[in-house]
Amino acid sequence: MVAQKSPLNNKKLLRIVANALIAVGIIGAAGIAYQIWGTNVTSAVLAQQERTALQIEFSKPNNLVPSLVEPAASKSFALVTIPALNLKDFPLVQGIEERDLAKGIGHYPGTAMPGGLGNFAIAGHRASNGEPFAEFEKLVVGDKIFVKTADATYVYSLEYDTKVKPSGTWVIDKNPRNMPVDNTRKLITLTTCDPKWNSTHRWVWWGSLSEIIPN
């Protein structure tokens, strides 16, 4: 004769399962909350540290930092201001690894430096980790990008945008196919994820150097 489980035991089992599911849900929600808000708090602290260090560095007399030479990996070397995104003096970091994007906007290694010939390409998050490009959808043709380095502020004007698959790395080429480039053209490329919370594509803006303001 097979023993039957009592209703009391069944209820106890259901309670255990329900509590376990609630615990998993809480842990999952906590993870999401950290990804959305926690990383922003951490990134804000890191970005402020980088910003302060750069402002001190730029204020030194006879600053001889070679602005057209790529800095060491993960080093901050410029401050980016984009009025249309309500972004002011956000650190520009050498590299696009997560550690780099956690403290600033990333510069694609191997692309031009600010003010240099070719294509100066940068990347930033739209969500989490400081999200400097959170309002990327507000950008329009003619918007200005200000990149302050040790020697000058380089002003770029936006001209054209598109969306590509993540495999579309041609967008940061020296001569991207959608932007006419000659040997004297100085471009900027901004890239970010799209859609904001489901990164199936990359949103790209191109512009060109329009002004140089000496420090």
N, C-alpha and C positions, 0 to 999 in steps of 0.2 A: 504494500500500500504506500503511495507517494504522499509525503507530508505536504500540506498546503501552507503557503505563507499567510500569516495573519494580516488583516487589514492594517494593524498597527505597524508591522514591519514595512509594508508597502508605503505607508505614509512617511515613515522615517527615511526610506530610500529616496522618495520624491523630494523630501526636504533637503537631503544632502546634495542631490543633483541640482536642485534649484539654487542652493547657496553657492555651489561651485560655478554655475553659469553666471550668477550675479558677480562673483569675484572676478571671473574672466572678463566680464563686461566692464567692470570698474578699472581693471588693469589696462584693457584696450582703450578705454576713454581717456585714462591718464596719459597713455602713450601718445594719443592723438593731440591731447591738450598741450603736451610738451612740444610736440612737433610744430604746432601752430603758434603757441604763445611763449613757451619756454625757450625755444631757440632764438626767438626775437629778443628776449631779455638778455640772453647770453651774448648775442651778436651786437646788441646796442653797447654793451660794456666793452667788447673787443674793438668795435669801430671807434668808440670814443678814445680809447687808448692809442689807436693808430693815428687818429686825427690830431690829437694833442702832440704826439711825437713828430708828425710831419710839420705842423705849424711851428714848432720850436726849430726844427731843422731848416725850414724855409726862411726863418727870421734871422738866421746867422749871417753875418757879413762875409763876403767873398766865398759864397757857397759854390764849390766847384764840381757839384754832382753832374756827371755827363748825361744830359737828358735823353740822348738818342741811343744810349747803351742799355740793353736790358739788365735790370737788377737781378739780384739773387732770387731764387724761388721763394714765394710766400712773403717777400718784402713789399711793404707799402711804399709807393713812390710818387703819388699824385693825389689830388683831391678833385672830385667830380661834383659839379653843380648842374642840376637840370631843373630850371624853374617850373616847367610844365608838370613835373612829377613831385614838386614841393621837396626836392632833394637838394641839400646844401652841404658842400664840403664832405662828401662821402669818400672814404679811402679807396684808392685804386691799388690793387694788390697784384703782384706778379704771379700768375697761375690761375687755373680754373678748377682746382681740386676743391672738395668740400671744405677743407681747412682754410682755403683761401676765401671762398665765397661766404664763409661764416663770419668773416671780419671786414668784408668790403666787396666792391665790384672787382671781378677778375679780368686780368689782361691775358689774352691768348698768347702764349709763348710763340715766338717766331713771327708774329705779325709786327707791323710798324709800331714805333713808339709815338707818343703824342707829338704832333707837329712834323712827323717824319713822312717821307715819300712812301706811297703805297697805301695799305689798308691797316689802320689802327683798330683792332677788334677787341671788344669787351663783352662781358657777360654778367648778368645779375639775376637773382631770384625774384619771382613775383610773389611767392608765398613762403613764409618761414625764413629763418636765418637772416633776419634783418630786412628782407624783402624790399631792396631799393627800387625795384621795378614793379612794385605792387600796382601802380596805376598806369602801366605801359599803354593801355588802350587810349589814354588821353593825348598821346603824342600825335602831332600833325606836321605836315610839311611846313618848314620854316622855323620850327622850334630850335632853340639854341642849346648846345651842350658845351659847358665850360670845363676845361681840364687844366687845373693849376699845377705846375711843376716847380722845381727849384728856380728855374730861370724865366718862366713866362706863363701866361694863361692862354691856352689855345682854344679858340671858339669855333665850333663846328655848327653848320646849319643842316637840318634834316631835309632829305629830298625824296626818299622812296622807301616803301616797306613791302614786305611779302611774308608768307608763311611757308615753311618747308618741313619735310620730315627730318628727324634727328640725323639721318644719314647725309643730309645736304650740307656737307662741310665746305662746299665750294663758296658758301656765302662769306667766308673769311679769307678767301684767296686774295692775293695781291690785286688781281683783276677780276672781281666777281662779275659774272656774265650779265647781270642786270644794270650794272653801273659802268658807263664809259670811263675808261682810265687811260691816261697817257703818262709819259715819264715825269710830268710835273704835278700830277693829281695827288692830293692828300686826303684820303677817305677816313671816315670813321664807320664802324659797324657795331650796332648794339644787338645783342641776342638775349632771348629769354624763353622760358617754357610757355607753351600754349596747348590747351586751355590752362587757366591758372592752377587748377587743382588736379588736372589729369594730363600729364605732359606727353601727349601723342605727337606734338609738332613743336617747331621752334618759330617764334615770331622775330622777324629781323627788320631793323631800320638801318638805312645807309644815309650818310651825309658827307659833306666835304668841308675842309678848313676854309673859314671865311675871314678870320681875323687873328692876329697875334698881339697880345697885350703884354709888354715887358713888365717884369716885377719892379 
